Amino acid sequence: VMAGHDNCHYDSYESQMERLWGDVWKAAGMEFVFQNAGEGGGCGDSFENQHFCVKQNVSPDVDIVHYEWTYFEHGAAGKEHENLIRWTQMLPKQPPVQIFNTGILSQSDGELTRHYAKYGFNAFYMKTAFVNGGHDYQSEQTRKEDPINRFGWGQVGDGYHETTRYGELEDDEARKTSLGVVMRNWVSIF
């Protein structure tokens, strides 16, 4: 579940996924179509209850369920993630669940990966990937002069890059800088 808040359509997560993975799937003889089953939380839906509606929210022909509703969870959704895995196993194709989270790997998802990897479950945690890359975010954030929180709202650059791959090709400097913002509302662009 995701939405492209605070982004133009081209930069929204679903558009990026289609551009990034489309050719890979095409080379394998398949078409990559990203179906957005975004839920806004305005009518009582939340990460705590939407896993029960997976049969209504996604196509019965879905090959992969990609979940990203982690901005409200604050690391406390292990049972909901497990329920989502189990409910997707009731879909006709039993698609694997892939969780994308902008934070640090939670103990519960690490445990779920050990139990459900055989069903294709995987959890990707953006900050964990960055930290494991070796950049010293802690000293940057705690230094006395000009501290930087790379994952703060609107911060440009992740410590490795100042813009996205296609941002490197931009002539418009404002657009190029905008593409380097790591945390945009609830959807992270990288």
C-alpha positions in Angstrom: 0.0 0.0 0.0 1.4 3.4 -0.9 0.6 6.8 -2.3 2.7 9.4 -4.0 2.0 12.3 -1.6 4.1 15.5 -2.2 5.4 14.3 -5.5 4.5 14.8 -9.1 3.3 11.7 -10.8 6.6 11.1 -12.6 8.4 11.1 -9.2 5.9 9.0 -7.3 6.9 5.7 -6.0 4.7 3.6 -8.3 6.1 5.5 -11.4 9.7 4.9 -10.2 9.0 1.2 -9.7 7.6 0.9 -13.2 10.6 2.6 -14.7 13.2 0.8 -12.6 11.8 -2.7 -13.0 9.8 -2.6 -16.3 12.7 -3.6 -18.5 13.8 -6.4 -16.2 10.4 -8.0 -16.3 10.2 -7.4 -20.1 13.5 -9.2 -20.5 11.9 -12.1 -18.7 8.9 -12.1 -21.0 6.5 -10.4 -18.6 4.9 -7.0 -18.2 5.4 -5.0 -15.0 2.3 -3.2 -13.8 2.2 -1.4 -10.5 -1.3 -1.4 -9.1 -1.8 1.2 -6.3 -4.2 0.0 -3.6 -3.4 3.1 -1.5 -5.4 3.6 1.6 -5.5 7.0 3.2 -6.7 6.2 6.7 -9.6 8.6 6.5 -12.4 6.1 7.1 -11.0 4.0 9.9 -8.6 2.0 7.9 -5.1 1.6 9.2 -2.2 -0.8 9.1 -3.9 -2.6 12.0 -6.9 -3.7 9.9 -6.2 -3.5 6.2 -4.4 -6.8 5.9 -7.9 -8.4 6.3 -9.0 -6.6 3.1 -6.1 -7.8 0.9 -8.5 -9.8 -1.3 -10.5 -6.7 -1.9 -7.6 -4.3 -2.3 -5.5 -6.2 -4.9 -6.1 -8.1 -8.0 -6.5 -11.9 -7.7 -3.8 -12.1 -10.4 -1.2 -10.2 -8.4 2.3 -11.7 -8.5 3.8 -9.7 -5.6 2.3 -7.8 -2.8 4.5 -4.8 -2.0 3.5 -3.2 1.3 4.5 0.3 2.4 2.3 1.6 5.2 5.0 1.9 7.7 4.9 5.6 8.4 2.2 5.1 11.1 3.6 1.9 12.5 6.6 3.2 14.3 8.1 -0.3 14.5 5.2 -1.9 16.2 3.5 -3.9 13.4 5.0 -7.4 13.5 1.6 -9.1 14.0 0.0 -7.1 11.2 2.9 -7.9 8.9 2.5 -11.6 9.7 -1.2 -11.4 9.2 -0.7 -9.8 5.8 1.7 -12.7 4.8 -0.9 -15.2 5.9 -3.8 -13.5 4.2 -1.9 -13.2 0.9 -1.4 -17.0 1.1 -5.2 -17.2 0.6 -5.0 -15.4 -2.8 -5.0 -17.7 -5.9 -1.3 -17.2 -6.8 -0.1 -16.9 -3.1 2.1 -13.9 -3.9 5.1 -13.2 -1.8 4.9 -10.1 0.4 7.6 -7.5 0.2 7.7 -4.8 2.8 9.4 -1.5 2.2 10.1 0.6 5.3 12.0 3.9 5.5 13.4 3.0 8.9 15.8 0.6 10.6 15.1 -3.2 10.4 12.7 -4.2 13.2 13.3 -7.3 15.3 9.8 -8.6 14.4 10.4 -8.3 10.6 13.8 -9.9 11.0 12.0 -12.8 12.7 9.3 -13.0 10.1 11.9 -13.2 7.4 13.4 -16.3 9.0 10.0 -17.9 9.2 8.4 -16.8 5.9 11.3 -16.5 3.4 10.2 -19.8 2.0 7.0 -18.0 0.9 9.0 -15.2 -0.7 8.6 -12.7 2.2 11.3 -10.0 2.4 11.6 -6.7 4.2 13.7 -3.8 3.0 14.5 -1.1 5.4 16.0 2.0 3.7 17.9 3.4 6.7 19.4 0.0 7.5 20.7 -0.2 3.9 22.2 3.3 4.1 23.8 2.6 7.5 25.2 -0.7 6.4 26.8 1.1 3.5 29.3 2.6 5.9 28.4 6.3 6.0 28.9 7.8 9.4 25.4 9.3 10.0 25.8 9.4 13.8 28.8 11.8 13.8 27.2 14.0 11.1 24.1 14.3 13.2 25.9 15.0 16.6 28.7 17.3 15.5 28.7 20.7 17.1 28.9 22.8 13.9 26.3 22.4 11.2 24.8 19.0 12.3 23.0 17.2 9.5 20.1 14.7 9.9 20.2 13.1 6.5 16.8 11.6 7.1 15.2 14.8 8.3 12.2 16.3 6.5 13.3 17.9 3.2 17.1 17.1 3.6 18.9 16.9 0.3 21.3 14.0 -0.1 21.6 10.7 1.6 25.4 10.8 2.4 26.2 9.0 -0.8 24.3 10.9 -3.5 22.9 14.4 -3.9 20.2 13.5 -6.4 18.6 10.5 -8.1 19.9 8.7 -11.2 17.7 10.6 -13.6 18.3 13.8 -11.6 21.9 13.7 -12.8 20.5 14.3 -16.3 18.5 17.3 -15.3 19.5 20.8 -16.6 17.2 22.6 -14.2 19.1 23.0 -10.9 16.0 23.4 -8.8 14.5 20.2 -10.1 17.8 18.4 -9.7 18.1 19.5 -6.1 14.4 18.6 -5.5 15.1 15.1 -6.7 17.8 14.7 -4.0 15.3 15.0 -1.1 15.3 11.7 0.8 12.2 12.0 2.9 9.2 13.4 1.1 6.2 13.2 3.4 5.6 9.4 3.7 7.2 8.2 0.5 10.9 8.1 0.2 12.5 8.8 -3.1 15.9 7.3 -3.8 
